Amino acid sequence: MKAQLLHLNSNPEHSFNARRDNTPQYHNLWHYHEELELIYFAKGSGTQFIGDSVRRFESGDITLVGSNLPHYWLFDAIYLQQEKAECADIRVLHFKENFWGNDFINLPENKAIKELIRVSKRGISLAAHSRLKTMQLIDAILTTTGTPRIIHLLEILTCISAEEKHDLLTSATFTIQLQDQDANRMQVAMHFIGENYRDQIRLHDLASLTGMTPNSFCRFFKSQTGKTLFQFLIEMRVKTACNLLIENKQTVKQICFEAGFQNFSSFHKYFKTVTGTTPLNFQRSKA
């Protein structure tokens, strides 16, 4: 997908940036940047778009986004209300691949970290056993100065690189495209889809919002995502259903409509197409 290039502000006192946010609106932008991003949602939930991946994120999740990988965090409405909005708590690190110099990463001892940086270009959702140590080290970086900041970041990368198998977010065929052209159109389209995917989305509405004809929008969307609008929506709804099935707070039929499907038979059909199993069997496997 094409996205807006952001040039992040650098602090001359630090070799990499660390901050704490409570304003989700700051993250509501389809963008990419040279720096890797490690983001910890201490409090907050919503839908994350990373490359061609669409997933829910919840409080406690930590994600590593590689250099120039487009991403967008759409927080749930409760965090975006004009009045009495729920406060979020987000901690973010931004660092360049060579922030420690051009030779350090090529030291033989850093082979695993170098490979992690390469793999991060597909996006990584941290495993549960890595999160506790990582969130503690992120908090330490936010309150530390001097050399310990760099040591803590190295500890984080060492911890993540030691995961037996990374939970990669984008598909193996996803290709990063860096052109800024049409970034606003994709921003508008992704925001509209994220807000309305549970309802019936009409191609005419999306085309109109982006100032395109329906045929032109179809070609445009496919060129950006590698998927048709229909495929993208189906996958997004199925992934939403998967999260709801794991929560196990609603019946399968309720989840069908909550995820945006119009009837139960199509829900079963597309769920099995995407996941290879039925909703009920998927739920049982996660129990």
Buried (B, 14 or more C-beta within 10 A) or exposed (E): BBBBBEEEEBEEEBBBBBEEBBBBEEBBBBBBBEBBBBBBBBBBBBBBBBBBBBBBBBEBBBBBBBBBBBBBBBBBEEBBEEEEBBEBEBBBBBBBBEBBEEEBBEEEEBEEBBEBBEBBBBBBBBBEEBBEBBBEBBBBBBEBEEEEBBBBBBBBBBBBBEBEEBEBBBEEEBEBBEEEEBBEBBBBBBBBBBBBBBEEBEBEEBBEBBEBEBEEBBEBBBEBBBBEBEBBBBBBBBBBBBBBBBEEEEEBEEBBBBBBBEEEEEBBEBBBEBBEEEBEEBBEEEE
